[in-house]
Amino acid sequence: MHLPTKLPPEVSPEKLLQLLQEHPPGDTFLNYGTAGFRYDAAILSPIMVRVGIVATLRSWQKQAPVGVMVTASHNDESYNGVKIADPDGGMMTSDGETLAVEMANERDIQRLLQKIEQFKTKSDFVPIIHVGRDTRTHSPALCDLVVQTARAMGSAIIDHGIITTPMLHHAVLHGNREYLPLLIPPRPDVTGYFSLLAQSYHALLATSHTARDRRAPLVVDAACGVGYAHAQTLHQAIQDLDPTHRPLLVLNAPGTGPLNEKCGSEHVQKALQPPTFYDATADLSTQYCASLDGDADRIVFFNVRDDQMRLQDGDKIACLLCRFLQAEYQALQADAPSLPPIRLGVVQTAYANGASTHYLEQVLGPEGIVIAKTGVKYVHHAAAEHFDVGVYFEANGHGTVLFGPAFYECMAQADTVLRGKRCRGSVALQRLSVLPALVNQAVGDALSDLLLVDAILQIQGWSPPDWDAIYTDLPSRQAKVLVKDRNIIQTNENETKCLSPVQVQEELEIAMAEVKGRAFIRPSGTEDVVRVYAEAPTRALANQLATKAAEIVFRLCDGIGEAPVFG
Ligand code: G16
């Protein structure tokens, strides 16, 4: 097992100056997008130097360790990127992003050094930065620039090597115990991450006396990325606790095929096609399958029957979780009626399939649903703000469940009321109490979500087709349109409407009314494209609406090349 390497500070203003001089920013305006800075790897070195600076300043400012992850997640191998995690393990908040953008675009080295001086505090605190990286060929060199810069600035580094994005966020959260709820035992390193997940999964399954489904292996497509090795380690940790556990067949190792290409969750969810397995032949007809993305922060499930692929995307995961949580909370309350109510709800984005939102309305009531802007940082924030138990999932498979103070208070009261009693409510209490340790509290985590979904299916005695059948997705289509400058597009707060150019929304409304469908467009925060989503009562109408929406964007926003057409 790889243990993190600790590197002490190497304070050196000369080294810092040298790094800044050797890596000047180019002409492109650099933006901290949906998930950090993300660009063609060739232009990233100046960003990495400046992120080393910003992470140090952030740690100084917060007087606590922070994290830096080098990855471009779902993008292809030519891209790379970097994002900063705050001391609570979550994405850096917007004030930090503003500073990062300012620093990344500052061409004058003296001005940049003056800005650094403004942050220096008199305390003896030594900044600490957890760093991690994915399997991309350029990641070691780019990560090294962050490390060199941060050390020259006076930071100590905890280098976790090649880890998933959620593992980096976990390490930061667990390294800052004051942010960790009492029900979760601190497990700051990689070994602890796996044992915590395996033990909580085991504890959750142990609450069920029904027969477990140990037959079919779960096939995991690791997108030729970082999830490959870590899914295997997790499986080993589970088998150490229960050798009869269902086999996990992890395929698509790094290097066997191109990262995220024709494989991985982005491909499976967007193309609605099973992945290519580059390193083995998997007979999908009998299997229960999942696809991760390149840094294992997203997961979607699928199964193939009669040559037809059925996708269980982030929406369907959210529905499974909400139904389970609602049932367990109701069982708890039935045996402990004095418990305070807790606000259980879900956050979706504009990409959520209308059928899933309808299903969630039946389970939670309309007050239990919030639609937020695309991007984990927005949905995470909304879940924490609106709910005591907040499920959030983007349709692309990025999500988790957040448990707030009122939930922990409720569990403590339930424990007092139900102690020593054998009833359904006690089982519900055990189940609910173990969830915060199983479910990554810092960020969406494909490996944690894999275990959570699998445990719920087993507890409910559901097969993947049973799960799939809870509702039928409305036909939808997604597209990308290349334009000269996607920054000309402005949307409303949750990105369901285009505000500028004004004519875009006017024409979209007409197109939607024609097919009784729903469509929106938004500039991507991770790729140089405009994204188009269309949903309608039939596949043909969804294709027609997507084609029309793409044509509107192409015509009104200076399209490049050709607009996509769906037949
Ligand atoms: C990132 C974000 C997700 C977002 C996705 C696509 O995912 O973390 O929240 O849904 O990008 O964003 P956009 O449509 O703006 O390009 P990942 O997995 O690539 O980090």
Residues whose N, C-alpha, C, O or C-beta is under 5 A from the ligand:
A	BS01	G16	T34 A35 A72 S73 H74 T374 G375 V376 E394 H398 P523 S524 G525 T526 E527
